[in-house]
Amino acid sequence: MNIAVGERIRALRMLRGLTQKELGDRCDLSKGFISQLETDQAAPSLETLGDILDVLGVTFAEFFSNTGKESPVFHKDDMFDKELEDGGTITWLVTTAQAHDMEPILLQLPPGASSRRDDPHSGEEFGYVLSGSPSLYLGMRRFRLKKGDAFYYKADQEHYIRNGEKTNATILWVSDPPTF
């Protein structure tokens, strides 16, 4: 199987805001099989690929087109938003980031909202506060941030951002490798 197939399935799944389990459930496939497809440990039959593409809302022609170099520019229309449970929003700024080394997002948190608690993992993360005064929780430590502050850390302990203030907070957050 061409390496780009697994990467493209993963990028489209992420673009649609689906977990591997959700995609698998909609195609009558297991989460494990979707994972194997995305990591090129398994190859789908044409029928299975067709089912996956139907769920992802693309045709075979669209899926296999644009096999050349992708544009380095991502426009507002290319970006994807996902609402968080407590009212915040994650905007994926680079829709194919899962296929790359970095994943930049825009995190918008209303008062009282927080990002999900991320378990320790390999890699590093960077952020820049565009507005508001959120707090970064890194392990047992809390760091108060304000507009114009930046943060950088190895992601080897639990971490998340919470907006405990009365105004909205917006953070540009970059994860390497992609984890959002």
Contacts in CASP RR format, 6 or more apart in sequence:
PFRMAT RR
TARGET T0000
AUTHOR 0000-0000-0000
METHOD contacts of the structure
MODEL  1
MNIAVGERIRALRMLRGLTQKELGDRCDLSKGFISQLETDQAAPSLETLG
DILDVLGVTFAEFFSNTGKESPVFHKDDMFDKELEDGGTITWLVTTAQAH
DMEPILLQLPPGASSRRDDPHSGEEFGYVLSGSPSLYLGMRRFRLKKGDA
FYYKADQEHYIRNGEKTNATILWVSDPPTF
1 40 0 8 1.000
1 43 0 8 1.000
1 44 0 8 1.000
3 40 0 8 1.000
4 67 0 8 1.000
5 37 0 8 1.000
5 40 0 8 1.000
5 43 0 8 1.000
5 44 0 8 1.000
5 49 0 8 1.000
6 37 0 8 1.000
6 38 0 8 1.000
6 39 0 8 1.000
6 40 0 8 1.000
7 38 0 8 1.000
7 96 0 8 1.000
7 98 0 8 1.000
7 99 0 8 1.000
8 63 0 8 1.000
8 99 0 8 1.000
9 34 0 8 1.000
9 37 0 8 1.000
9 38 0 8 1.000
9 52 0 8 1.000
9 56 0 8 1.000
10 38 0 8 1.000
10 98 0 8 1.000
10 99 0 8 1.000
11 95 0 8 1.000
11 96 0 8 1.000
11 98 0 8 1.000
11 99 0 8 1.000
12 56 0 8 1.000
12 58 0 8 1.000
12 63 0 8 1.000
13 19 0 8 1.000
13 20 0 8 1.000
13 23 0 8 1.000
13 34 0 8 1.000
13 38 0 8 1.000
13 56 0 8 1.000
14 80 0 8 1.000
14 92 0 8 1.000
14 95 0 8 1.000
14 97 0 8 1.000
14 98 0 8 1.000
15 80 0 8 1.000
15 92 0 8 1.000
15 95 0 8 1.000
16 56 0 8 1.000
16 57 0 8 1.000
16 80 0 8 1.000
17 80 0 8 1.000
17 82 0 8 1.000
18 26 0 8 1.000
18 55 0 8 1.000
19 31 0 8 1.000
20 31 0 8 1.000
20 32 0 8 1.000
20 34 0 8 1.000
20 35 0 8 1.000
20 38 0 8 1.000
21 31 0 8 1.000
21 34 0 8 1.000
23 29 0 8 1.000
23 34 0 8 1.000
23 52 0 8 1.000
23 55 0 8 1.000
23 56 0 8 1.000
24 30 0 8 1.000
24 31 0 8 1.000
24 33 0 8 1.000
24 34 0 8 1.000
26 55 0 8 1.000
27 34 0 8 1.000
27 48 0 8 1.000
27 51 0 8 1.000
27 52 0 8 1.000
27 55 0 8 1.000
28 51 0 8 1.000
29 48 0 8 1.000
29 51 0 8 1.000
29 52 0 8 1.000
33 42 0 8 1.000
35 41 0 8 1.000
36 42 0 8 1.000
37 43 0 8 1.000
37 44 0 8 1.000
37 52 0 8 1.000
44 52 0 8 1.000
49 60 0 8 1.000
50 60 0 8 1.000
53 59 0 8 1.000
53 60 0 8 1.000
53 63 0 8 1.000
70 96 0 8 1.000
74 93 0 8 1.000
74 94 0 8 1.000
74 95 0 8 1.000
78 95 0 8 1.000
79 91 0 8 1.000
79 92 0 8 1.000
79 93 0 8 1.000
79 95 0 8 1.000
80 91 0 8 1.000
80 92 0 8 1.000
80 95 0 8 1.000
81 89 0 8 1.000
81 90 0 8 1.000
81 91 0 8 1.000
81 92 0 8 1.000
82 89 0 8 1.000
82 90 0 8 1.000
82 92 0 8 1.000
83 89 0 8 1.000
84 90 0 8 1.000
84 113 0 8 1.000
84 115 0 8 1.000
84 116 0 8 1.000
86 110 0 8 1.000
86 112 0 8 1.000
86 113 0 8 1.000
86 114 0 8 1.000
87 110 0 8 1.000
87 113 0 8 1.000
88 107 0 8 1.000
88 108 0 8 1.000
88 109 0 8 1.000
88 110 0 8 1.000
88 113 0 8 1.000
89 107 0 8 1.000
89 108 0 8 1.000
90 105 0 8 1.000
90 106 0 8 1.000
90 107 0 8 1.000
90 108 0 8 1.000
90 115 0 8 1.000
90 180 0 8 1.000
91 105 0 8 1.000
91 106 0 8 1.000
91 107 0 8 1.000
91 108 0 8 1.000
92 103 0 8 1.000
92 105 0 8 1.000
92 180 0 8 1.000
93 104 0 8 1.000
93 105 0 8 1.000
93 106 0 8 1.000
94 100 0 8 1.000
94 102 0 8 1.000
94 103 0 8 1.000
94 104 0 8 1.000
97 103 0 8 1.000
97 104 0 8 1.000
97 178 0 8 1.000
98 178 0 8 1.000
100 178 0 8 1.000
101 176 0 8 1.000
101 177 0 8 1.000
101 178 0 8 1.000
102 174 0 8 1.000
102 175 0 8 1.000
102 176 0 8 1.000
102 177 0 8 1.000
102 178 0 8 1.000
103 174 0 8 1.000
103 175 0 8 1.000
103 176 0 8 1.000
103 177 0 8 1.000
103 178 0 8 1.000
103 179 0 8 1.000
103 180 0 8 1.000
104 172 0 8 1.000
104 173 0 8 1.000
104 174 0 8 1.000
105 172 0 8 1.000
105 173 0 8 1.000
105 174 0 8 1.000
105 175 0 8 1.000
105 180 0 8 1.000
106 170 0 8 1.000
106 171 0 8 1.000
106 172 0 8 1.000
106 173 0 8 1.000
107 115 0 8 1.000
107 161 0 8 1.000
107 169 0 8 1.000
107 170 0 8 1.000
107 171 0 8 1.000
107 172 0 8 1.000
107 173 0 8 1.000
108 168 0 8 1.000
108 169 0 8 1.000
108 170 0 8 1.000
109 115 0 8 1.000
109 134 0 8 1.000
109 161 0 8 1.000
109 162 0 8 1.000
109 163 0 8 1.000
109 168 0 8 1.000
109 169 0 8 1.000
109 170 0 8 1.000
109 171 0 8 1.000
110 163 0 8 1.000
110 168 0 8 1.000
111 163 0 8 1.000
111 164 0 8 1.000
111 165 0 8 1.000
111 166 0 8 1.000
111 167 0 8 1.000
111 168 0 8 1.000
112 162 0 8 1.000
112 163 0 8 1.000
112 164 0 8 1.000
113 162 0 8 1.000
113 163 0 8 1.000
114 160 0 8 1.000
114 161 0 8 1.000
114 162 0 8 1.000
114 163 0 8 1.000
115 160 0 8 1.000
115 161 0 8 1.000
115 162 0 8 1.000
115 173 0 8 1.000
116 160 0 8 1.000
117 158 0 8 1.000
117 159 0 8 1.000
117 160 0 8 1.000
118 155 0 8 1.000
118 158 0 8 1.000
118 159 0 8 1.000
118 160 0 8 1.000
118 179 0 8 1.000
119 158 0 8 1.000
120 155 0 8 1.000
120 156 0 8 1.000
120 157 0 8 1.000
120 158 0 8 1.000
121 155 0 8 1.000
121 156 0 8 1.000
121 179 0 8 1.000
122 155 0 8 1.000
122 156 0 8 1.000
122 177 0 8 1.000
123 154 0 8 1.000
123 155 0 8 1.000
123 156 0 8 1.000
123 175 0 8 1.000
123 176 0 8 1.000
123 177 0 8 1.000
124 152 0 8 1.000
124 153 0 8 1.000
124 154 0 8 1.000
124 155 0 8 1.000
124 175 0 8 1.000
124 176 0 8 1.000
125 151 0 8 1.000
125 152 0 8 1.000
125 153 0 8 1.000
125 155 0 8 1.000
125 159 0 8 1.000
125 173 0 8 1.000
125 174 0 8 1.000
125 175 0 8 1.000
125 176 0 8 1.000
126 150 0 8 1.000
126 151 0 8 1.000
126 152 0 8 1.000
126 173 0 8 1.000
126 174 0 8 1.000
127 150 0 8 1.000
127 151 0 8 1.000
127 152 0 8 1.000
127 171 0 8 1.000
127 172 0 8 1.000
127 173 0 8 1.000
127 174 0 8 1.000
128 148 0 8 1.000
128 149 0 8 1.000
128 150 0 8 1.000
128 171 0 8 1.000
128 172 0 8 1.000
129 145 0 8 1.000
129 146 0 8 1.000
129 147 0 8 1.000
129 148 0 8 1.000
129 149 0 8 1.000
129 150 0 8 1.000
129 169 0 8 1.000
129 170 0 8 1.000
129 171 0 8 1.000
130 147 0 8 1.000
130 148 0 8 1.000
130 170 0 8 1.000
130 171 0 8 1.000
130 172 0 8 1.000
131 147 0 8 1.000
131 167 0 8 1.000
131 168 0 8 1.000
131 169 0 8 1.000
131 170 0 8 1.000
132 146 0 8 1.000
132 147 0 8 1.000
132 163 0 8 1.000
132 165 0 8 1.000
132 167 0 8 1.000
132 168 0 8 1.000
132 169 0 8 1.000
132 170 0 8 1.000
133 144 0 8 1.000
133 145 0 8 1.000
133 146 0 8 1.000
133 147 0 8 1.000
133 163 0 8 1.000
133 165 0 8 1.000
133 167 0 8 1.000
133 169 0 8 1.000
134 145 0 8 1.000
134 161 0 8 1.000
134 162 0 8 1.000
134 163 0 8 1.000
134 164 0 8 1.000
134 165 0 8 1.000
134 169 0 8 1.000
134 171 0 8 1.000
135 142 0 8 1.000
135 143 0 8 1.000
135 144 0 8 1.000
135 145 0 8 1.000
135 161 0 8 1.000
135 162 0 8 1.000
135 163 0 8 1.000
135 164 0 8 1.000
136 142 0 8 1.000
136 143 0 8 1.000
136 145 0 8 1.000
136 151 0 8 1.000
136 159 0 8 1.000
136 160 0 8 1.000
136 161 0 8 1.000
137 143 0 8 1.000
137 158 0 8 1.000
137 159 0 8 1.000
137 160 0 8 1.000
137 161 0 8 1.000
137 162 0 8 1.000
138 153 0 8 1.000
138 157 0 8 1.000
138 158 0 8 1.000
138 159 0 8 1.000
139 157 0 8 1.000
139 158 0 8 1.000
139 159 0 8 1.000
143 151 0 8 1.000
145 151 0 8 1.000
153 159 0 8 1.000
155 175 0 8 1.000
155 179 0 8 1.000
161 169 0 8 1.000
161 171 0 8 1.000
161 173 0 8 1.000
163 169 0 8 1.000
173 180 0 8 1.000
END
